[in-house]
Amino acid sequence: MENQRGSAMQGDENVNGESLSASPVYPSGASFAAVAEEEAGITYSDPVDNARVPLIKLEDNLRTHLSPNFTVGSFVGKVGRDYQYARISVDLVRTIQAIQERAQAPLFIVSGYRPPAVNELIKGADQSPHIAGRAADFKISGIEPLEVAALALDEMGPHVGIGLGAGTIHIELREDLKSWVYTGAKLSHEEFSEWVQERTQRASL
């Protein structure tokens, strides 16, 4: 993860590795000028994480690769049709790419960046890290969600919030470990929490 391996941003960093003002440089080498909050307006505000991840312009960039297997469009989905800007954490891109390489199977991001209005429309959590560009819901072809969760924990260790769903998992970049389940998950909250603790301890050995 970025806060373990060093920043992939140009400029001053905060304690978590993301830059508050610099232009993001992604694993593919792609770089985008950070868009000023004043230019983008309140539609793209980040009340969750104080704009730690800078805004980038989507126009003409949706097909630009951020890593070998993922483009800007991979992380914004339908948002790219209706919105001009997005927040996409360099660390999140690196993490998703690493999980896909561990799986050796296609990974599909179901939900990445969400502007506040989109998050409200789908009844996302008020403080959802999707708004901050630091979360993704995804699935991997041919692999059950619990196995996908195992791959994520093996890659991220205890620096993750992870949610188990019926067909997908949710990951978010965090300093501390947190886990939960969604409706339809094969494990209860208690069962998944215990499983996550055991898996994380195993990965740290």
C-alpha positions in Angstrom: 0.0 0.0 0.0 1.0 3.6 -0.6 1.6 4.4 3.1 3.9 1.4 3.3 5.7 1.6 0.0 6.0 5.4 -0.4 4.0 8.0 -2.1 3.1 8.0 -5.8 2.2 11.7 -5.7 4.2 14.8 -6.5 4.2 17.4 -3.7 3.8 17.6 0.0 2.2 14.6 1.7 0.1 14.1 4.8 0.7 11.3 7.2 -1.4 8.8 5.2 0.6 9.1 2.0 -1.9 10.9 -0.2 -1.2 14.5 -1.2 -3.6 17.3 -0.5 -2.6 19.5 -3.4 -0.3 17.7 -5.9 -1.1 16.1 -9.2 -1.6 12.3 -8.9 0.7 9.9 -10.7 -0.7 6.5 -11.2 1.1 3.1 -11.5 0.8 3.2 -15.3 2.8 6.5 -15.2 -0.4 8.5 -16.2 -0.5 11.9 -14.5 -3.3 14.4 -14.3 -3.3 18.0 -13.2 -5.2 18.4 -9.9 -8.4 20.4 -10.3 -8.9 23.2 -7.8 -11.9 22.8 -5.5 -13.0 26.3 -6.4 -13.1 25.3 -10.1 -15.1 22.1 -9.6 -17.6 23.5 -7.2 -19.7 22.0 -4.4 -20.9 19.2 -6.6 -17.5 17.5 -6.0 -16.9 18.4 -2.4 -15.4 15.8 -0.1 -16.8 16.1 3.4 -15.5 12.7 4.3 -11.8 13.0 3.9 -11.1 16.8 3.5 -10.2 16.4 -0.2 -7.1 14.3 0.5 -7.4 12.7 -2.9 -7.4 15.5 -5.5 -10.0 15.9 -8.2 -9.0 15.0 -11.8 -10.8 15.9 -15.1 -12.7 13.0 -16.7 -13.1 14.6 -20.2 -11.1 12.5 -22.8 -9.4 10.5 -20.0 -11.9 7.7 -19.4 -9.9 5.2 -21.5 -6.5 6.3 -20.0 -4.9 3.4 -18.1 -4.1 4.0 -14.4 -2.6 0.5 -14.1 -2.1 -2.4 -16.5 -5.6 -3.7 -16.1 -7.7 -0.6 -15.1 -8.6 2.7 -16.7 -10.1 5.9 -15.3 -13.4 4.6 -16.6 -13.0 1.4 -14.5 -13.1 3.5 -11.3 -15.9 5.9 -12.3 -18.4 3.7 -14.2 -21.6 5.5 -15.2 -20.5 8.6 -13.2 -18.2 9.3 -16.2 -21.2 10.0 -18.4 -22.7 12.7 -16.2 -19.9 14.3 -14.2 -16.7 16.2 -15.2 -14.4 15.3 -12.3 -13.6 12.4 -10.0 -11.4 11.4 -7.1 -9.4 8.2 -7.6 -6.7 7.3 -5.0 -3.4 6.2 -6.4 -3.2 3.8 -3.4 -6.6 2.3 -4.3 -5.6 1.8 -7.9 -2.4 0.0 -6.8 -4.3 -2.2 -4.4 -7.0 -3.2 -6.9 -4.3 -4.0 -9.5 -2.4 -6.2 -6.9 -5.6 -8.1 -5.9 -6.3 -8.8 -9.6 -2.8 -10.1 -10.1 -3.1 -12.3 -7.1 -6.4 -13.7 -8.4 -5.2 -14.2 -12.0 -8.8 -13.7 -13.1 -10.8 -10.6 -14.4 -11.8 -8.2 -11.7 -14.8 -5.9 -12.3 -15.3 -2.7 -10.2 -19.0 -2.4 -9.5 -18.8 0.9 -7.7 -15.8 3.2 -7.3 -15.9 7.0 -7.1 -19.3 8.6 -6.2 -20.0 12.3 -6.1 -22.0 13.2 -3.0 -25.3 13.4 -5.0 -24.8 9.9 -6.5 -24.0 8.5 -3.1 -27.2 10.0 -1.6 -29.2 8.8 -4.5 -28.2 5.2 -4.0 -28.6 5.6 -0.2 -24.9 5.1 0.5 -23.5 5.8 4.0 -23.3 9.6 4.8 -19.5 9.3 5.4 -18.9 6.8 2.6 -15.2 6.7 1.4 -16.5 6.3 -2.1 -17.0 10.1 -2.0 -13.3 10.5 -1.2 -12.2 8.2 -4.0 -10.8 5.7 -1.5 -13.2 2.8 -1.8 -14.4 0.2 -4.3 -17.0 -2.5 -4.5 -15.9 -5.3 -6.9 -16.1 -8.9 -7.9 -13.7 -11.4 -9.5 -14.9 -13.7 -12.3 -15.3 -17.3 -11.0 -14.3 -16.6 -7.4 -16.7 -16.5 -4.5 -16.8 -13.2 -2.4 -15.2 -14.8 0.7 -12.3 -16.0 -1.4 -12.0 -12.5 -2.9 -12.0 -11.1 0.6 -9.1 -13.4 1.5 -7.1 -12.1 -1.5 -7.8 -8.5 -0.4 -6.7 -9.2 3.2 -3.6 -10.9 2.1 -2.7 -7.8 0.1 -3.8 -5.1 2.5 -3.3 -6.6 5.9 -5.0 -4.7 8.7 -5.2 -1.4 6.8 -8.6 -1.9 5.3 -12.3 -1.6 5.9 -13.9 -4.7 4.3 -17.5 -5.6 3.7 -18.8 -9.0 2.5 -21.8 -9.1 0.2 -23.8 -11.7 -1.6 -21.8 -11.3 -4.9 -19.2 -8.6 -4.2 -16.9 -7.2 -1.6 -16.2 -3.7 -0.5 -12.8 -2.4 0.4 -11.8 1.0 1.7 -8.4 2.4 2.6 -8.1 2.8 6.4 -5.4 2.9 9.1 -7.4 0.5 11.2 -9.1 -2.8 10.5 -12.9 -2.8 10.2 -15.3 -5.5 8.8 -19.0 -5.9 8.2 -21.5 -7.8 6.1 -24.3 -6.8 3.7 -27.6 -8.5 3.1 -27.2 -11.9 1.5 -23.7 -12.6 2.7 -22.9 -16.2 3.5 -21.5 -15.3 6.9 -23.0 -13.4 9.8 -21.3 -10.2 11.0 -19.8 -12.1 14.0 -18.6 -15.0 11.8 -17.0 -12.7 9.2 -15.4 -10.5 11.9 -13.8 -13.6 13.4 -12.7 -14.8 10.0 -11.2 -11.5 9.1 -9.2 -11.3 12.4 -7.8 -14.8 11.8 -7.0 -14.1 8.1 -5.3 -10.8 8.9 -3.1 -12.4 11.6 -2.1 -15.2 9.3 -1.2 -12.7 6.6 1.1 -10.8 9.0 3.1 -13.9 9.9 
